[in-house]
Amino acid sequence: MSLDVKQLRGALGRFATGITVVTCRDAAGQRVGLTVNSFNALSLDPPLILWSLRNASPSVAAFEQARHFAVNVLGQAQMPVSQSFASPVRDRFAVGDWAEGEGGVPVLRDALACFECALENVQPMGDHRLFIGRVLAARQAEGEPLIYHAGCYRALGDVL
């Protein structure tokens, strides 16, 4: 049985996810970042998270060489940040209020949550790489999350 890639992508899109912007500094010290919705908790002890990136992404080398990265969880008001980091604009960091975190990585000051990590491991897996980070610092704020479902941004619905 052969799996239709378009059908698989559509089915995967039915899983609602939060939106993050993952950031690091490249070997030259330049800020690098992109919108990611493939973020997950991996372990509480030790504190580990993971996210994935396509092998074909121009940012792969920067994240593989970085010793630190940050995962910034976006709120509804930060949809423009998500859109900027998902597009090929020259200065993605022109949108949002950025500070420096652990290892100099860019952190979004008003993110709903931020996980500052040391790169623990990179695992090639199919057409992606899994980045595993040891959480060095975590913070959270109040607000409504930015959700992605079926190819569209969404707001969180009623509590059931």
BELUR-V861808 format. One record per residue. RES is the residue in one small letter. NEAR is the number of other ideal C-beta (glycine too) atoms within 8 Angstrom. Layout:
# BELUR-V861808
{{RES NEAR} {RES NEAR}}
This chain:
# BELUR-V861808
{{m 2} {s 3} {l 6} {d 6} {v 6} {k 6} {q 8} {l 9} {r 8} {g 8} {a 7} {l 7} {g 9} {r 8} {f 6} {a 7} {t 10} {g 11} {i 15} {t 13} {v 16} {v 15} {t 12} {c 14} {r 13} {d 11} {a 5} {a 4} {g 6} {q 6} {r 9} {v 12} {g 11} {l 12} {t 10} {v 13} {n 9} {s 9} {f 13} {n 7} {a 6} {l 7} {s 7} {l 4} {d 4} {p 5} {p 9} {l 12} {i 14} {l 11} {w 14} {s 11} {l 14} {r 8} {n 9} {a 5} {s 8} {p 4} {s 9} {v 12} {a 8} {a 12} {f 15} {e 8} {q 7} {a 14} {r 5} {h 16} {f 13} {a 16} {v 15} {n 13} {v 14} {l 16} {g 13} {q 9} {a 5} {q 13} {m 10} {p 7} {v 12} {s 14} {q 9} {s 12} {f 11} {a 7} {s 7} {p 2} {v 7} {r 2} {d 5} {r 10} {f 9} {a 6} {v 7} {g 10} {d 6} {w 10} {a 7} {e 7} {g 13} {e 11} {g 10} {g 8} {v 15} {p 13} {v 14} {l 14} {r 8} {d 7} {a 13} {l 9} {a 10} {c 14} {f 12} {e 14} {c 15} {a 10} {l 13} {e 8} {n 7} {v 10} {q 7} {p 6} {m 7} {g 3} {d 5} {h 11} {r 12} {l 11} {f 14} {i 13} {g 15} {r 10} {v 11} {l 8} {a 9} {a 9} {r 6} {q 5} {a 9} {e 2} {g 8} {e 7} {p 12} {l 13} {i 12} {y 11} {h 11} {a 5} {g 4} {c 6} {y 8} {r 8} {a 6} {l 6} {g 3} {d 3} {v 2} {l 2}}
